[in-house]
Amino acid sequence: MKSFQYILLLFLACQLHAQISDFDHIDFKKADSIALSYGNEDLSNLPELSYKLTNHLTTDVERYRSIYRWVCANIKNDYGLYLKNKYKRERFINDSVKFKAWNSAFRKRLFKKLTKHKRTICTGYAYLVKKLTEFANLECEIIQGYGRVSTTDIEGLTLPNHSWNAIKLNNKWYLSDPTWASGIPDPKSNRFTFQYNDGFFLTNPKLFAINHFPNESKWWLLEDTVPSFNDFLDAPIIYGKAYKNLEAHKLPKQFHHQLKTFEKIMFQYEIKTSVEDAKIHFLIDNGYNQKKVQPTSKVVNAQLLTIEHQFDKTGFYDVHFYIGEDLISTYTIEVTK
């Protein structure tokens, strides 16, 4: 019994703080350079592509980095395909036969589009990362679950809608999201713009948990109690730039708040690097106009940023938190007398 408890504790310890800072001693320039030098490669021979991307690298994390970086730089996110799949899955949610038939047919269509046109949705991104890493003798998993962005219909979020990856490096599991890291799809035109976001590479699980909800609880990789699904739905909106600036979003835990006039609300973040006071601000929208304001108070203790703010007028406010030009998060606040 003691041996089992020791093994369990050892396993849990290996998951703590599994994030990019574990590899501060690694320079990824060579891995990135290799990945970006093979931009004309197609997907007809995945073992050969994996070999080209990893053969001249000496560590597992660099090999994974090269593969991940190549996928993010060469695969386009097809938003139209995503909407088509979403519509069909929701339509057949109560018909298991049609639901299964659609999933089977869509899977073939998805991978045909991936291999022929290098266009896909999250499932294709996660699949390609997994296959290329497996050919490099790395252990990688596809994580299925729910993802939340600013445009997600929370009330209609009844089916898993997102996929990402977990990669095992030095006997620890790490989380990455190649889909959200690759760039920005335009929902109106279905045009995709490559815009790599390094914040989704080996991300701190505490930040990942704000807008990723895995189907299997083991993939939270959290040392604390994992959020419930309602916690996930009620959480604030965080944006891609949050992953650039934050290690974790701590407070507030919810998106919507009710306050009395002059009552203070606290915001708390673990930041990656020190931030100048002047760069920290809110953009507050009262439904008629927007106003850039400084928080009532702000304190930085080590990497912990604590902000307090109070509202002196009643109303309903959309509160957008910025660091410099980077939009980090959004909350709604109803202020009454």
N, C-alpha and C positions, 0 to 999 in steps of 0.2 A: 504493500500500500504506500509506504513512504517513497519507494522508488518511482511509483506512478505519479505521486504528487510532485516529486522533484522534476520529473520529465515535463509535467504540465507547466510548472513554474518556469522552467527553462524555455519552453516553447513560447509562453507569454512574454517573457523578457526579451526574446529575440524579435518580437513584433513592436516593441516600444519605440516610438519616435523614428520609425522607418521612413526616411525622407532623404531628399537630395543632399542635405548638410552632412550626411554620413560620408559623402564623397567630395568634401571640400578640397581634398588633396589631389583630386584628379582634374587634369586639364582636358576638356572635351574638344579642344580645337582640332586635333587630328581626326577624331571620330566624325566630327561635323564636316570637316573638309572632304573626307572620303565619301560620306553620304551625299554631299552636294555635287560631287564630281561625277556621279552616275545618274544624272537626271534624265538621260535618254534611254535608260534601260526599260524594257517592258517586263511583263509578268509571265512570260512563256516558260521560264525555267527558274523556279524559285530557289532550288538548291544552289545553282550557280550564282544567282543574285546575292543570296546570303553569304556565300563564300567571298565574293568580291567586296562586300561591305564589312566583313569581319576578319579576313585573313591576316591583315597587317596590324591588328590590334592585340594587345597583350592581356587586358583585363576583361572580365565578363561584363562589367558595367559599361566599358567603352564599346564593347561589341553590341550590347543592347542599345546603347545610345546611337550608334551608327544606323542600325536597323530602324529604330523609332524615328530618327531624324529624316531618314530617306522616305519613310511612309508619309510623314507629315508634309514633306516638301513635294511629293509627287502624286498623291491621291486626292482627287477633288470630292468634296462633299456634295452629293446630289440631293438638294432639298425637295425637289419635285418627287423623286423616288421615295423619300421619307414620308411625304404627305400621302402618296398613293398607298403605301403600306399601312400607315396609320388609319386611313379611312376604311380599308378592307378589314383590318383586324377588329376595329370597333364595330363594323357592320355585322361581322360573323361571330361576335363574342359569345352569343347564346346558342350557336350552332356548331357543335364540336367537329362535325364532319367537314363542313365548309371551311371552318377555321383551320383545320389541319391541312386540307387540300390547298388552301391559299398559301399557307406557310411553305409548303413543299414547292409549289410553283414559283413563289416569289424568291425562294432561296436560289433556284436555278437562274432566274432572271438577274438576281443580285450579283452572283459571281460571274455571270457572263459579261455584265456591264463593267465589273471590276477588272477582269482580265483583258477585255478588249479595249476599253476606253479609260481605264484607270479612274473611274467614277464609282462612288459607292455611298453607303450610309454607315452609321456607327458599327454595325455588325461586321461589315467588310473591313473596316479599319482594324478592329480588334482581331479578326481572323487572320489578316495579313501579318500583323505584328507577331501573333502567336506562331504561325507557320515559319516565318523567316527566323525567329529566335530558336525554334526547335531544330532547324537545320544547322544552327550554330551551337547545338548541344546546350541550350539554356532552357530552364523550366519556366514556362509562361502559361497563364490561364486567361480565358475570356470570362469576364464578370458581367452577368446580366442583371439588370435592375432598372431603376428609375432615375432619370435626370431632370433637373429643374433649371430653366433659364427664364429670362424676364418675360418671354412670350408664352410660357407654358400655361395651359388651362388647368389650374389646380383641381377644380371640381370635376373635370373630365379625365383626370389621370387615374384610369382604372386598370390599365395594362402596362407591364414593363415597356419602357420606351427608349432604353439606352444600353449601350455596351461599352466596356472599357477593359483594361488589362491589369493583371497582377503579375509581377516578375520576381523570381527568386534570385537574389544576389547575396553571396556570402552568408547563406543560410537564413536570410531574412526576406520577407515578402514586402514588395513596394507597389504603389499604385501609380498608374499613368493613364491619361486620357488622350489618345492620338487624334480622335475626332475633333474635340474642342481645341486642341493645340494647333491644328493644321491651318485654320483660317476662318473666314466669315462667309457664309452663304447669304445671298440676298433673297428673302422669301418672295419678293415681287417678281424679280426677273429670273430667278434660279441661277444667277451667275455666282461663281465662287471666286473669292479673292484669297490667295495664299497669304497668311499673316501669322507666322509661327509664334506661339506663346509658350515659352520655356517653363512657365509656372505649372503646367500640367505634367511635367516630367518628374517622376519620383516625388510626388506631392505629399506634404504632411497630411496624414489621414484625418486630423482634426479639421482641417480646412475642406478637404475632399468631402467630408460628411455633410456639409451644409447643403450641397446640391447633387449628391450622389447617394442613392439608397440601394444597396445590393440585395438581391433575392436571398442569398445565403449570408447569415449573420457573421460567419467567420471572416468575410472579406471586408469588414469594417476596419480591421487592424487597429482598433482603438483599445487603449488600456482602461478607459472609463466605460460606464454604462452606455450602451449603444442607443441612439434615438429610436423612438417609436415612429411608425409611419405618419401619425398625426403630427409629431414633432417636426418631421421632415416637411410636411405640407405647410406647416405654420411658420417655418423658418424664414428669415429675411431673404431678399433677392441679393445674390452676389454675382459679380460680373467677371469676365476674363481677366481684367486688370487687377482684381483682388488677388489672383494667383501670382501676379508679378510682385505685389507689395506686401502680402501678408503671409505669416506662418499659420495663423489661426484667427477665426472670428469668434470672439467669446461672448460679447453682449451687444445688443439685446438678443434674446433667443427667438423672439417672434417678429414677424413682419408687421403686424398691426398692434397699435397701442392706444389706450385711452388715458388722458391726463387731465388734471385740473390746471387752470391758469397759474403760472409761476411755479408749478411742480416740475422738478428736474427729472430728466431721463438720462441714464448712463449708457455710453457706448464704450466697448473695450475690445482692443485688437492686439494680437501679437504681430509686430512688424518685423520685416526681414532686415532692414537697415534703418538708421536714424533718419528722421524726417524733420525738416525745418517747420517751425510753428506756422509760418505764413502760408505753407502749402496745404495745411489742414483746414478744410472748410466744408460747409453744407451748401447745397443748392436747394432752396425750399420753394415748393410750388403750392400756392393756395387755391389753385383752380382758375385764377385770373391772371396772375403773373408769377414770374420766378425771381428769386432774390438770393444772391450769394451772401452768406453770413458766416461769421466766425463763431465757433462754439462758445458757450458761456464760460467754460473752463477746459483746460487740457493739461495733462500731466504725462510725461514720459519717464518711466522707471525701468532702466535697462531697455528691453525691447517691448515692454508692455505700454501701450498707448491707451490712456483712459480719458474720455471726454464726457463732459456733462453739458446739457443744454436745457433751457427752459423757454416756454412760449408765453408771451404776455397778452396774447389775444386768442379768443375762441376761434375755432375753425377746423377744417379738415385739411391736412397737409401731406403732400408727398415729400419725403425728406431723402435727398440723395447725398451720400457721403463721398467726398473727393479727397485724393492726395495729389496735389498738383493738378494736372489735366486728366488724371486717371479716375474714372468712375468706379468706385469700389462696391457700394451696396446701396440698397433702397429700402425704406420703411414707410409706413403710413401712420400718422398720428392724429387722433381726434382730440381736440382740446375743448373742454367745457368749463363753465363757471364753477 
